[in-house]
Amino acid sequence: MMQTRFDALVIGAGPAGSSAAILLATAGWSVALIEKQAFPRRKVCGECVAASNLPLLDALGIGGDFAAQAGPELKRVALMHGADSVFADLPPAANGRHPWGRALGRETLDTLLLARARAAGATVLQPWAVQTVGGMVGNHQCTVRQAGGGQTTLLRAPVVILAHGSWEPLPEERAALRVVRRGSDLLAFKANFRGAHLAAGLLPMLAFDGGYGGMVLAEDGLFTLACCVRADKLDALRRAAPGEAAGDVVEAMLKRQCQGVDKALQGATRCGSWLASGPLRPGVRLRGDDEVFRIGNAAGEAHPIIGEGMSMALQSAWLLCAHLGAASPQRAAAGQAQELAQALAQDRANTQRDVQQRYAAAWRHHFAPRLRVAASLAHLAMRPAGARALMAAFKRFPGLLTRGAIWGGKLRSVTDSAAVAAQLQRWPLAAALRASQASPASPPLLPLLPLVPLVPLLQSPPSQTAIPGEHR
């Protein structure tokens, strides 16, 4: 018989959702991870993973696989606009083992994380689609349906974590998103190519009239070209080329407006079709009074010009799980969990709301500055006068590109490698999990956070203890 009661339901198995499922399942929670699409699958994404996230991938148990498969280390950044290009060094991260970011396709990264979540003990429902999310704090109900018109099941859990991204809203959210289309809406495109010409380790940003984009080399020399285009710009392009597919007109436009793209794609062969999604909705979505938790793009989204979407996905999962696990872990570890649960049985909803408020405040502290930097850069890059001003400034002071990477969060994490290492050694599950390492190519799947079983967690009094490894 299918299990229907869990400690937590995680909706969406991208980097944020699978990471949260790994952390919670490793800590002993019963977790259902619900994903509507079959893996592997391509997805619109710039595919860059900043160096600040690589210790987290180690701790999640896929660091070795990532290192073996990802593209070259990203050590240089560029801005390309028209016939002009300016180059600068990317700053190395402080962690000694992982100074540079790398790129890996979502069809590979997401599959690795999902496999780890399953190995950690999460129940994976895939492909299943969420139909409704109801109930209340501490007593959520979620109706899910198997793809292809299969069975419908009601799942229950005290905690629901939304990790479904910004372009895949839940059914009850779709009506609110059915707004009149605006010319300023940003539509996202991505394509992969073989045989492209891009210097290994270079991460170019693209600025063009009506949009922005980026290029990178990922695994096995696979070249990724991704961009965001205003809807009115796309409409004009398609009117000028009737009958052509949207991706084809976008590709032609990029070659015309960015000489760097034209050079990179000379002799290249596209792998598959262009992918498209959108419109983007940059901004903050989580609130302190939410009845469910949000991570990844479900919590908030930055303009992808700075390539921090994957960072925010992985780090928000860590941040939420740290807050969920911060309440009285020592008492639970000492064997007093049941006593604590019985003594505070009436307070779990209040405690979960307190966790929600503290998590939302911490999320804004860590990620809101990245949203502001990304928005400023995106709006300059999309406008001809703004792009010219950026190019002039960066040509005169190339170091501003390096500083921009720092301001955009490339070196910033909600924790650091020293804190990760300390947590890996500290918690009682570590020894047992070291002995049951699932993949010889990766570090063992170790407990990352002071997580405790769900009931004592939600029924513990609010804690003012600092989150391990959190930068204040």
ABEGO torsion letter per residue (X at the ends): XBBABBABBBBEABAAAAAAAAAAAAAGBBBBBBBABBOBBBBBBAGBBBAAAAAAAAAAGAAAAAAAABBBBBABBBBBBEABBBBBBBBBBABAABABBBBBBAAAAAAAAAAAAAAAGBBBBOBBBBABBBEBBGBBBBBBBBBGGBBBBBBBBABBBBAAEAABBBAAAAAAABBBBBAABBBBBBBBBBGBBBBBGBBBBBBBBGEBBBBBBBBGGBBBBBBBBBAAAAAAAAAABBGBBAAAAAAAAAAAABAAAAAAABGBBBBEBBBBBOBBBBEBABBAABABBBBEAAAEBBBAAAGAAAAAAAAAAAAAAAAAAABGAAAAAAGAAAAAAAAAAAAAAAAAAAAAAAAAAAAAAAAAAAAAAAAAAAAAAABAAAAAAAAAAAAABAAAAAAAAAAAGAABBABBAAAAAAAAAABAAAAAAAAABABAABBBBBBABBBBBAAAAAABBBBABBBBGBBX
